[in-house]
Amino acid sequence: MGTITTEQAEKLTKSGVITDEVKTTLEKDGLISTRRSSKSWKMKTADGSWVFPTLYYRGGKGTTMSKKQVSFNTEFNTLCEKYGTSSK
């Protein structure tokens, strides 16, 4: 079974197809996708091109981040804010 978007779940709830209780259960079961939005940063290279710094943990899908990883992400985001330009 696939997932539905948050927007689709809201429409189903408003139209009475599913109840809030069912919606909550679907969210807990991971059947309603969550919105992911984070600020994107860009930096200009010496050539004048724009590049986007990214942080990726290879092999980390489905794992829980450690305290060190969370701290590292926070520091990475701080550096992006300091040296980058917001792209949104």
Order of alpha helices (4+ residues) and beta strands (2+ residues): alpha-alpha-beta-beta-alpha-beta
